[in-house]
């Protein structure tokens, strides 16, 4: 027989066999195999598989298998009988590529899937199945996939999911997550071709839309070729963009992703965040994410805006070490605190009347709390961050602010700390060392040429007070609570103010009218402003006991001096304030004692001192602490008349008819304060 004739008969035989096979497959009822399929599933998982619908097979070069009415049973303790149900599942596979070992799936369709994943109160999960007796643990493999392994992956060209729902519940954490897929379409032309993605659904009843493209499946599984991403997501009123590539998806290495987030209000993200988010906005954030998740992640080109505030800069985080290390540099042209807290506070205030919680328990009558300082968070990371802000608007406006923050092993250092506030220069540092068994605090702050008038104007308190002041705060302490820190505090506070003025109506408000009476007795009528010659204050603090070394408020018609102690450990007050009129005919103002505690001060008159005074008025003028203590916290030190007076010069020029030596209270101030203040302020 000739070879040609042989091939002719052989080809005919093959065709006959194929036709016979197709005919056999077409006449077969695949529903007859349900019991065998169900038995195999039962053996593999210990669960029951039920197929209520028909199993259909469409025969062609691209055969399609369809099944409907599928149910997979839940764990015995589950909250419902079925862990998963599927209305319809369909898959279509090409036969010809199978000859070369390639699984080419033309289409996968999933309709009406309802999947429940749950954990019970004992921590058992319904998605953990009973292992077969002969089951062996899977061998670990490298995260890198070889070209041969990548080429053996199935080719999926079209995935379509409709009306699907996945629910996760955890009885321990009381958490429930529901993901609804209204539409999911994933299309591509092969393992080496990119995928187009469309998703529409919801997360916990919050709509989500995603569209864009993903890199080829072979690129995702390979560590040698970056996997590109270009997605746009809309959720919670926000529009999110993500574009770039990941060098190694499995190991999360080689991130190179640009991102952007923008929206009208952060509050709309609350349902997605699972917690209330203040209604801040409009907002926008852009940047670029790089590095390796397991090592160092970088954030560069950051540009963020919330309301009228902005922030730019870069940040790197070393996540590979035992304690993460953060290094960042940020700049801002303007930060308005109202953009971050105003709306949130308004929402909080609105909620207060609706609260049904019991009122907090009454405190122990102390000002300084005894609660342990929450310093454990300082040990969670190491950091070195610098922030520069051109304009910061809080209760008052600050310019050219520079803050340097260093955190290492729980030791927090804030230096430098610089800013211009009310035309005054602030320069200081702060160290809070939480690495020690007993935390320590070291504060050093200097404020020069602070304009009190501008400050009050910026605070919308108008023109009550005018003048410039200098302040020096140098304090050290240690303790595990604010109360303990104050009890062991050491250091000094100094403040001085030069020439200025205060509205006489403000004095009337503070002291109930005696300022007006005293002014009329001295000058015959009350002027709009009362001239302030100077103000000085110095407290030396040792082991929590603050002792007044200088406390003086000098005006054009009276001088007020103070002395005494404030025990920061017990919060007890032991102060005396002595007002001295400058008129020879007005000398009945008597000393005021301030006792009690910081929480409940006790105001009284020094009866012994009052009895020694003789004057032309029936009663004495009593200056309550609202005036004394309030003004003792403001002032300036340049060419300060009070400092000069401490060196033997009068605090203010007196009329010839009066006796300056008898009305100058500086003689009662401890010797040496003049040189101390001169050293502080340079004059």
C-alpha positions in Angstrom: 0.0 0.0 0.0 1.3 3.4 -1.0 2.1 5.9 1.8 -0.4 8.4 0.4 -3.2 5.9 0.5 -2.2 5.0 4.1 -2.4 8.6 5.2 -5.7 9.1 3.5 -7.2 6.1 5.3 -5.6 7.2 8.6 -7.0 10.8 8.4 -10.4 9.4 7.7 -10.1 7.2 10.8 -9.1 10.1 13.0 -12.0 12.1 11.8 -14.3 9.2 12.4 -13.0 8.9 16.0 -13.4 12.6 16.7 -16.9 12.5 15.3 -17.7 9.5 17.4 -16.2 11.2 20.5 -18.3 14.3 19.9 -21.4 12.3 19.4 -20.7 10.4 22.6 -20.1 13.6 24.6 -23.2 15.1 23.1 -25.4 12.2 24.2 -23.8 12.0 27.6 -25.8 13.5 30.5 -23.2 15.1 32.8 -25.7 15.4 35.5 -25.1 11.7 36.1 -21.7 12.7 37.4 -23.0 14.9 40.2 -22.7 12.2 42.9 -19.0 11.6 42.0 -18.2 15.3 42.0 -20.0 15.8 45.3 -18.1 12.9 46.8 -14.7 14.3 45.7 -15.5 17.7 47.3 -16.7 16.0 50.5 -13.4 14.0 50.7 -11.3 17.1 50.1 -13.1 19.6 52.4 -15.4 17.7 54.7 -18.2 19.8 53.4 -21.3 19.1 51.2 -21.6 20.4 47.7 -25.1 20.6 46.3 -25.8 21.1 42.6 -29.6 21.8 42.1 -29.3 22.9 38.5 -28.1 21.2 35.3 -24.5 20.7 34.3 -24.2 21.5 30.6 -21.4 21.1 28.1 -21.3 22.9 24.8 -19.0 21.0 22.4 -16.8 22.9 20.0 -13.1 23.9 19.5 -13.9 26.2 22.5 -16.1 24.0 24.7 -18.1 25.7 27.4 -19.1 24.2 30.7 -22.1 25.8 32.6 -23.5 24.9 36.0 -26.3 26.5 38.0 -27.8 26.3 41.5 -24.6 25.4 43.3 -24.4 25.5 47.2 -21.4 24.7 49.4 -22.2 24.0 53.1 -21.0 26.0 56.0 -19.2 24.9 59.1 -21.3 23.1 61.7 -21.2 26.1 64.0 -21.9 28.6 61.1 -24.5 31.3 61.3 -26.3 30.0 58.2 -26.4 26.6 56.4 -24.5 27.6 53.3 -21.1 29.1 53.2 -21.5 29.9 49.5 -24.1 29.9 46.9 -23.8 30.5 43.1 -26.7 31.1 40.7 -24.7 30.4 37.6 -21.1 29.6 36.7 -19.7 29.3 33.2 -16.2 28.7 31.8 -15.0 28.4 28.2 -11.7 26.9 27.3 -9.8 26.6 23.9 -8.8 23.1 23.0 -6.0 23.7 20.4 -3.6 25.4 23.0 -4.0 22.4 25.2 -1.8 20.4 22.7 1.1 22.7 23.7 0.4 22.5 27.4 -1.3 26.0 27.6 -4.5 26.4 29.5 -6.3 29.1 27.5 -9.6 30.2 29.3 -11.6 32.3 26.9 -14.3 33.3 29.4 -15.3 32.9 33.0 -18.8 34.1 34.1 -20.0 34.2 37.7 -23.5 35.4 38.5 -25.3 35.7 41.8 -22.5 34.5 44.1 -23.1 34.9 47.9 -20.1 34.0 50.0 -19.9 34.2 53.8 -16.6 34.2 55.6 -16.9 34.2 59.4 -15.2 33.6 62.7 -17.0 32.6 65.9 -16.3 33.7 69.4 -13.7 30.9 69.8 -11.7 32.2 66.9 -12.7 29.3 64.6 -12.9 30.2 60.9 -15.4 28.7 58.5 -12.9 28.9 55.6 -10.5 26.5 57.3 -11.4 23.0 56.1 -10.7 19.6 57.6 -7.4 18.2 56.3 -7.2 14.8 54.6 -5.4 12.2 56.7 -2.6 11.9 54.1 -2.3 15.6 53.5 1.3 16.9 53.6 2.3 20.5 54.2 3.1 22.4 51.0 6.7 23.1 50.4 7.8 26.7 50.5 9.2 28.2 47.4 11.0 31.3 46.3 9.1 34.5 45.7 10.6 34.7 42.3 8.9 32.8 39.5 10.9 31.3 36.6 9.9 32.0 33.0 8.8 28.4 32.6 6.5 28.7 35.7 5.1 32.0 34.4 4.4 30.4 31.0 2.5 27.5 32.6 0.0 29.9 34.2 -3.4 29.7 32.7 -4.4 32.4 30.2 -7.6 34.2 31.3 -9.0 36.5 28.6 -12.3 37.6 30.0 -13.6 37.5 33.6 -17.1 38.8 34.3 -18.7 38.8 37.7 -22.2 40.2 38.4 -24.4 40.5 41.4 -21.9 39.0 43.8 -21.6 39.5 47.6 -18.8 38.7 50.0 -19.4 39.1 53.7 -16.9 38.8 56.5 -17.9 38.7 60.2 -15.8 38.4 63.3 -17.6 37.6 66.6 -14.5 38.5 68.6 -13.9 41.9 67.2 -17.5 42.5 66.4 -16.5 43.6 62.9 -18.5 43.1 59.8 -17.4 43.8 56.2 -19.6 43.6 53.2 -18.3 43.8 49.6 -20.9 43.9 46.9 -19.8 43.4 43.3 -22.4 44.9 40.9 -20.0 44.5 38.0 -16.5 43.3 37.6 -14.9 43.0 34.2 -11.3 41.9 33.6 -10.2 41.5 30.0 -6.9 40.7 28.3 -5.4 39.1 25.2 -3.1 36.7 26.8 -0.6 36.1 29.6 1.8 38.7 28.2 -0.9 41.3 27.5 -2.2 44.0 29.9 -5.6 43.7 31.6 -8.4 46.2 31.4 -10.3 46.5 34.7 -13.8 47.9 35.4 -15.4 47.5 38.9 -18.7 48.9 40.3 -19.9 47.9 43.7 -19.9 48.9 47.3 -18.0 48.5 50.6 -20.3 48.4 53.6 -23.0 50.1 51.5 -20.7 52.8 50.3 -20.4 53.0 46.5 -17.0 52.3 44.9 -16.0 52.6 41.2 -12.6 51.5 39.8 -11.4 51.7 36.2 -8.0 51.4 34.5 -5.4 48.9 33.4 -3.0 46.4 35.1 0.1 44.9 33.7 0.3 41.5 32.1 -0.1 38.4 34.4 3.4 37.2 33.4 4.9 40.5 34.5 3.1 40.4 37.9 4.5 36.9 38.6 8.0 37.8 37.5 10.6 39.6 39.6 12.5 40.6 36.4 10.0 42.9 34.8 8.1 45.8 36.5 4.3 45.4 36.7 2.5 48.6 35.6 -0.6 50.0 37.3 -2.9 52.8 36.1 -6.1 53.0 38.2 -8.7 55.6 39.0 -10.9 55.0 42.1 -14.0 56.9 43.2 -15.2 56.3 46.8 -16.5 58.2 49.8 -16.6 61.4 47.7 -12.9 61.1 46.9 -11.2 60.6 43.6 -8.0 58.6 43.9 -5.4 58.1 41.1 -2.6 55.5 41.2 -0.1 55.2 38.4 3.3 53.6 38.1 4.9 50.2 38.5 6.0 47.6 41.0 9.2 45.7 40.2 8.4 42.7 42.3 4.8 42.3 43.3 5.2 39.2 45.4 7.9 40.7 47.6 6.5 44.3 47.5 9.8 45.6 46.2 10.7 48.4 43.8 7.6 50.6 44.4 7.4 53.4 41.9 3.9 54.8 42.3 2.5 58.3 41.9 -0.7 58.9 43.7 -3.3 61.6 44.1 -6.3 62.0 46.4 -8.9 64.9 46.3 -12.3 65.6 47.6 -14.6 68.2 49.1 -14.8 66.9 52.6 -13.0 64.2 54.6 -16.2 63.5 56.5 -17.5 61.5 53.5 -14.7 59.0 54.1 -16.0 58.1 57.6 -17.9 55.0 56.5 -14.9 53.7 54.6 -12.6 54.5 57.5 -14.8 52.8 60.0 -14.5 55.7 62.3 -15.7 59.4 62.4 -13.6 61.7 60.3 -13.9 65.5 60.9 -15.5 67.4 58.0 -12.3 69.0 56.8 -11.8 70.2 53.3 -11.7 70.7 50.4 -8.5 68.6 50.3 -6.0 67.3 47.9 -2.9 65.2 48.4 -0.3 64.2 45.7 3.0 62.4 46.0 5.2 59.5 44.9 5.7 56.3 46.8 8.9 54.4 46.4 11.2 51.8 47.9 10.6 48.3 49.5 7.8 47.6 52.0 10.1 45.3 54.0 13.0 47.8 54.0 12.7 51.5 53.3 9.7 53.3 51.9 10.0 56.8 50.6 7.4 59.5 50.1 8.6 62.3 47.8 7.1 65.2 46.1 4.4 65.5 48.7 1.9 68.4 48.0 -1.1 68.5 50.4 -3.8 71.0 50.8 -6.7 71.2 53.3 -8.8 74.3 53.1 -6.4 77.2 52.9 -3.5 75.2 54.4 -0.7 73.5 52.5 2.2 71.2 53.2 5.0 69.9 51.0 8.1 67.8 51.6 9.5 64.3 51.7 9.6 61.4 54.1 11.5 58.1 54.4 10.6 55.3 56.8 13.0 52.4 57.5 10.6 49.5 58.2 13.3 46.8 58.2 14.7 47.6 61.7 13.2 46.5 65.0 12.2 50.1 65.7 11.0 52.0 62.5 13.1 55.0 61.7 11.5 58.1 60.2 13.3 61.0 58.5 11.4 63.9 57.0 11.5 67.5 55.9 8.4 69.5 55.4 7.6 73.1 54.4 4.4 75.2 54.4 3.5 78.7 53.2 0.4 78.7 55.4 -1.2 76.5 58.0 -4.4 77.6 59.6 -5.4 75.5 62.6 -9.0 76.2 61.9 -8.7 74.1 58.8 -8.1 71.1 61.0 -10.1 71.6 64.2 -12.8 74.2 63.7 -15.2 72.0 61.8 -14.5 69.0 64.0 -15.1 71.1 67.2 -18.3 72.4 65.8 -19.5 68.9 65.1 -18.5 67.8 68.6 -20.3 70.7 70.2 -23.4 69.8 68.2 -23.3 66.3 69.5 -22.9 67.2 73.2 -26.6 67.8 74.0 -27.4 64.4 72.5 -25.0 62.6 74.8 -26.5 60.3 77.4 -23.2 59.4 79.1 -22.9 60.2 82.8 -21.0 63.3 83.8 -17.4 62.7 84.6 -16.5 62.1 88.2 -15.4 65.1 90.2 -11.6 65.5 90.5 -9.5 65.6 93.6 -9.5 69.4 93.8 -6.1 69.8 92.3 -5.1 71.7 89.1 -2.2 69.5 88.1 -3.4 66.0 87.1 -1.8 62.9 88.6 -2.5 60.6 85.6 0.6 58.8 84.2 2.1 60.6 81.2 1.4 58.5 78.0 5.0 58.2 77.0 5.1 54.6 75.7 4.3 55.9 72.2 7.6 57.7 72.2 9.4 54.4 72.0 7.4 53.1 69.0 9.7 54.8 66.5 12.8 56.9 66.0 12.4 60.1 64.0 14.2 63.1 62.7 11.8 65.7 61.3 12.1 69.4 60.4 9.1 71.6 59.7 9.3 75.1 58.3 6.1 77.2 58.2 6.0 80.7 56.8 2.7 81.6 58.4 0.9 79.6 61.2 -2.5 80.8 62.3 -3.7 79.4 65.6 -5.1 81.7 68.3 -2.5 84.1 67.1 -0.4 84.4 64.0 3.2 83.2 63.9 5.7 83.9 61.2 8.8 82.1 59.9 8.4 79.1 62.3 11.1 76.5 62.4 10.6 73.3 64.4 13.2 70.5 64.6 12.1 67.2 66.2 14.4 64.3 67.1 13.1 61.1 68.7 15.4 58.3 69.7 14.6 55.5 72.1 11.9 57.5 73.8 14.0 60.6 74.1 12.2 63.5 72.4 14.1 66.7 71.6 12.4 69.8 70.1 15.2 72.1 68.8 15.3 74.5 67.2 12.0 76.1 68.1 11.9 79.5 66.5 9.1 81.8 65.4 8.1 85.5 65.2 4.9 86.1 67.2 3.4 89.6 67.5 6.7 91.0 66.1 8.5 89.3 68.9 11.2 86.7 68.5 10.6 83.3 70.1 13.6 81.0 70.5 13.7 77.9 72.6 14.1 74.2 73.0 12.3 71.3 74.8 13.4 67.9 75.9 11.1 65.2 77.2 13.1 62.1 78.0 10.8 59.1 78.3 13.6 56.6 77.9 14.4 56.8 81.6 12.4 55.0 84.4 11.4 58.4 85.6 10.8 60.8 82.7 12.5 64.2 82.7 11.5 67.5 81.2 13.9 70.4 80.3 12.4 73.6 78.9 14.2 76.7 77.8 12.2 79.5 76.1 13.0 83.1 75.4 10.7 85.7 73.9 12.1 89.1 73.0 10.2 92.4 72.1 6.8 90.7 72.2 4.2 93.3 71.2 1.3 92.8 73.6 -0.9 95.3 71.8 -0.5 93.5 68.4 -1.1 90.2 70.2 -4.4 91.3 71.7 -5.4 92.8 68.4 -4.7 89.6 66.6 -6.7 87.8 69.3 -9.7 90.2 68.6 -9.5 91.7 72.2 -8.9 95.1 70.6 -6.7 97.8 72.2 -6.9 97.1 76.0 -3.1 97.0 76.5 -0.1 98.3 74.7 3.6 97.6 75.4 6.5 95.2 74.6 7.7 92.5 76.8 10.5 90.0 77.2 10.1 86.5 78.8 12.7 83.9 79.8 11.6 80.4 81.0 14.2 77.9 82.1 12.7 74.9 83.9 13.7 71.4 84.7 11.8 68.6 86.3 11.2 64.9 86.5 8.2 62.7 87.2 5.7 60.2 85.8 2.8 62.7 85.8 2.3 66.4 85.5 1.8 66.6 89.2 5.0 64.8 89.9 6.9 67.0 87.4 5.6 70.2 89.1 6.4 68.9 92.6 10.1 68.5 91.6 10.4 71.5 89.3 13.5 73.6 89.4 14.5 76.7 87.5 13.4 80.3 86.9 10.8 82.4 85.1 11.5 86.0 84.3 9.3 88.7 82.6 9.7 92.4 82.1 7.7 95.1 80.3 8.7 98.7 79.5 6.6 101.7 78.9 3.1 101.1 77.7 -0.5 101.9 78.5 -3.8 100.1 79.4 -7.3 101.3 78.9 -8.7 102.6 82.2 -12.0 100.9 81.5 -10.1 97.6 81.5 -8.8 98.4 85.0 -12.3 99.3 86.1 -13.5 96.0 84.8 -10.8 94.1 86.7 -11.0 96.0 90.1 -14.6 97.2 90.1 -14.1 101.0 89.9 -11.2 101.9 92.4 -8.9 102.7 89.4 -11.3 105.5 88.4 -11.6 106.8 92.0 -7.8 106.7 92.5 -7.2 108.5 89.1 -9.7 111.2 89.9 -8.0 111.8 93.3 -4.6 112.1 91.7 -5.2 113.9 88.4 -8.8 115.2 88.8 -10.3 113.2 86.0 -10.0 109.8 84.4 -8.2 109.6 81.1 -9.0 107.0 78.5 -5.7 105.2 79.1 -3.6 104.5 82.2 0.1 104.9 81.6 2.2 101.9 82.5 5.8 102.7 83.4 7.0 99.1 83.7 6.2 95.6 84.9 8.7 93.0 86.2 8.3 89.5 87.5 10.8 86.8 88.5 10.1 83.5 90.2 12.9 81.2 91.4 11.7 77.6 91.6 13.4 75.0 93.8 12.0 71.5 94.4 8.5 72.7 93.4 8.5 75.9 95.5 8.2 79.0 93.4 9.5 82.1 95.3 8.8 85.6 94.0 12.1 87.6 93.8 10.5 90.5 91.9 6.8 91.3 91.2 6.1 94.9 90.3 3.5 96.8 88.3 4.1 100.5 88.1 1.6 103.0 86.6 1.5 106.8 86.5 -0.6 107.0 89.6 0.2 103.8 91.6 2.8 101.1 92.1 1.8 97.6 92.9 4.4 95.2 94.4 4.1 91.6 95.3 5.9 88.9 97.2 5.4 85.3 98.5 5.5 81.7 97.3 3.5 79.3 95.2 4.0 75.6 96.3 3.7 73.6 93.1 3.8 70.4 95.0 0.8 71.1 97.2 -0.6 73.9 95.0 -0.8 76.2 98.1 -0.6 80.0 97.6 1.1 82.3 100.0 1.3 85.7 98.3 0.9 89.3 99.3 0.2 92.2 96.9 0.8 95.8 98.1 -0.7 98.7 96.1 1.1 102.0 96.8 -0.6 105.3 95.5 1.8 108.0 94.4 -0.2 110.8 95.8 0.7 112.1 99.2 -3.0 112.5 100.0 -3.9 109.0 99.0 -2.2 106.4 101.2 -4.9 104.0 102.4 -4.5 101.3 99.8 -3.8 98.2 101.9 -2.0 94.9 101.1 -3.9 92.0 99.8 -3.1 88.4 100.8 -3.7 85.5 98.5 -3.9 82.1 100.2 -5.7 78.9 99.6 -4.8 76.8 96.5 -4.4 77.3 92.8 -7.8 75.6 92.4 -9.5 77.6 95.2 -7.6 80.8 96.0 -8.5 82.7 99.2 -8.4 86.5 99.0 -8.1 88.7 102.0 -6.7 91.9 103.6 -3.5 92.0 105.6 -5.2 93.5 108.7 -2.0 94.3 110.6 -0.6 96.3 107.6 -3.9 98.0 107.0 -4.1 99.1 110.7 -0.7 100.9 110.3 -1.8 102.9 107.3 -3.4 106.4 107.8 -4.9 108.3 104.9 -7.6 110.6 103.7 -10.1 107.9 102.6 -12.4 106.0 104.8 -11.7 102.7 103.2 -8.7 101.1 101.6 -8.3 100.3 97.9 -8.1 96.5 97.4 -6.6 95.1 94.2 -7.8 91.6 93.6 -5.6 89.0 91.9 -7.4 89.3 88.6 -5.5 92.5 88.0 -2.2 91.7 89.8 -1.6 88.2 88.5 -3.0 89.0 85.0 -0.6 91.9 84.4 2.3 90.2 86.1 2.4 87.9 83.1 3.1 90.6 80.5 5.9 93.2 79.9 9.2 94.1 78.2 12.7 94.6 79.5 14.4 97.1 77.2 15.6 100.2 79.3 13.1 99.0 81.9 12.4 101.7 84.6 11.7 99.0 87.1 15.1 97.4 86.5 16.7 100.9 86.9 14.6 101.3 90.1 16.0 98.1 91.4 19.4 99.6 91.2 18.4 102.6 93.4 16.6 104.8 90.9 12.9 105.7 91.3 10.5 103.6 89.3 8.7 106.7 88.1 9.1 110.5 88.4 7.0 111.8 91.4 5.6 115.3 92.0 7.9 117.4 94.2 5.2 117.5 97.0 5.4 113.8 97.3 8.0 111.6 98.9 9.3 109.1 96.3 11.3 107.3 98.9 8.2 106.4 100.9 6.2 105.3 97.9 8.9 103.4 96.1 8.1 99.7 96.7 11.3 98.6 95.0 13.1 98.9 98.3 11.1 95.9 99.5 12.3 93.8 96.5 15.1 91.4 97.2 18.6 92.9 96.5 20.2 91.7 93.4 17.1 91.5 91.2 18.4 94.5 89.1 21.6 92.8 88.2 19.7 89.6 87.4 17.3 91.3 85.1 20.1 93.3 83.5 21.9 90.1 82.7 18.7 88.6 81.2 17.8 91.6 79.0 21.2 93.1 78.3 20.3 96.6 79.8 
